[in-house]
């Protein structure tokens, strides 16, 4: 029983480390995208944002992807492009 608990704790620690890594990757991408947008002139920003949003609309997921997941992705993309972090 102790071995099972120890194995579960090790797996939990591995998952937590993977989660931290993913959070760091997402935050790094947010910073990069925000910096790039700030370097662009307003018309170029708007054109890029329109292109990304259009591509996202055209790439609608198939029925295997839950609608909530697709909506969540759209919300995050919109937040990142339209309301970048300060």
Secondary structure, DSSP 4 states (H G I P E B T S, - for coil): -HHHHHHHHHHHHHHHHHHHHHHHHHHHHHHHHHHHHHHS-HHHHHHHHHHHHHHHHHT---TTS-HHHHHHHHHHHHHHHHS---
